[in-house]
Amino acid sequence: MRRATIVVALACLLAGTVLSFAQQAQLQKQAQVPAHPNELQYKPLEYTPPQAAKHRQVMANGVVGYFVEDHELPLVNIAVTIRVGSYLDPAGKQGLASAVGSQMRAGGTAGYKAEEYDEEADFLAAAISSSIGSTSGGASVNFLTKDTDKALELFFEMLRRPAFQQNRLDLYKSQVIQQLERRNDRTDAIEAREWGRLIYGDEHFTNRLPTRDSVSSITREDMAAFHAQHYHPGNFIFAVSGDFKTAELKAKLERAMADWPKPPGAAAAVPKPTQTPVPGVYMVHKADVNQARVSLGHRGILRGNPDEFAVDMMNDILGGSGFTSRIMNRVRSDEGLAYSAGSGFSAGIYYEGQFRAAFQSKSSTAAQATQIVLDEIERIRNEKVSQEELDTVRTSAVETLSQLFSSASAVAGTFAADEFTGREAGYWDKYRDRIRAVTLDDVQRVARKYLHPENLVILAVGNVDDIQKGDPDKPEYSFQKISKGKVTRIPLPDPATMAYPKP
């Protein structure tokens, strides 16, 4: 009897399995599975970006903060953006802002020696940092929710009362000077430096670089004066995220800044470049390398330009979208001349950004790769792009929008950055519609309007002799032809003094 029952059960199970397979086959047939992955179709991605107003708080002293609660983990992250930057370095003190940004964290405070401060932060497992870049400064603290009060005490002790301890400052200056002496070691560093000089000029603050003498001259008194002038609540914007209640943490930040005065007046404006780039071919000789780094481009546009979105789509098709871009496909995929190649077309915040195409290739093939980029610039100006190309970059731009808001920290940081740079209200609400509105005609129109082949600055860094020899099997490609016989050599400067040899 028991055996009969088992046999019946197995038969039923087998019948059910067969029926399941039959059902699956029927469902697959009904679904009409595409023959190729390219035929797959997806529903449009529905995503609504968060609203800045929901998270924006104005504290009692007028300081703006963006508070985004996230109670998944018992962690809090506070970041403050400061209106300061190396553009404020006094003449002869280049490197001062960077030193202040570094030593605020490393150099102790009025209440803690540097070693004691490190121990206190380590005991809390709190990550505390500080830095200053070219047009902004930043400081942040990440800590466990239970340590909020102590972490805030340490954070504001650093922000308000840095001591710039002498032994830490001496070590910092020694390390920086050693780094300066290696300025000419890497071709990527040389390329970045000389490109900046060609596009924005020697007198622009981005090209007034620290030297051995300027760094050596920095004193604790210089740093204290710089800090006192620029570090105050009037120059702060907060981005706060994590496990907290907004009202409670806002009140604690207000108490931490309650007796910290805000001097009248606004921070100094970021200077604009005064030099106009001179088109031409420029080369920097570095004999010990067998590859050339090449950049070509010119000034770009300002943020808020009515064509900003069309320019962005145009550049994505040209060279800004990785493996789907024309420059990458031609230079790498079709010709195998470079591992990576592409372009960017930035919209500047304080002054014009830049259009820049770049790649790294063997010395012998650098001219061929350069000519391909030049050809692609001409092609996108003179021929309409395909609907497929435009659809690809538009879809990518629309569907990656959510990455800017992928976490509480990202939401707070994005909105704080927008506040700092004065981005228009509702920008992200209109973003997708503005992208979708770009047409094929728009792409060609902005390519013709904003890409200027006649104004291109072309810079090559590498073994100039080998670069100019080119590929003997392809003599039709040469910098002699590209430059029409005129190449300007840029000598390497003394790395410690940044003095260039006289011609």
Secondary structure by P-SEA (a helix, b strand, c coil): caaaaaaaaaaaaaaaaaaaaaaaaaaaaaacccccccccccccbbbbccccccccccccccbbbbbbbbccccbbbbbbbcccccccccccccaaaaaaaaaccccccccccaaaaaaaaaaaccccccccccccccccccccccaaaaaaaaaaaaaccccccaaaaaaaaaaaaaaaaaccccaaaaaaaaaaaaaccccccccccccaaaaaaccaaaaaaaaaaccccccbbbbbbccccaaaaaaaaaaaacccccccccccccccccccccbbbbbbbbccccbbbbbbbcccccccccaaaaaaaaaaaacccccccaaaaaaccccccccccbbbbbbccccbbbbbbcccccccaaaaaaaaaaaaaaaaacccccaaaaaaaaaaaaaacccccccaaaaaaaaaaaaaaccccccccaaaaaaaaccaaaaaaaaaccccccbbbbbbbcaaaaaaaccccccccccccccccbbbbbccccccccccccc
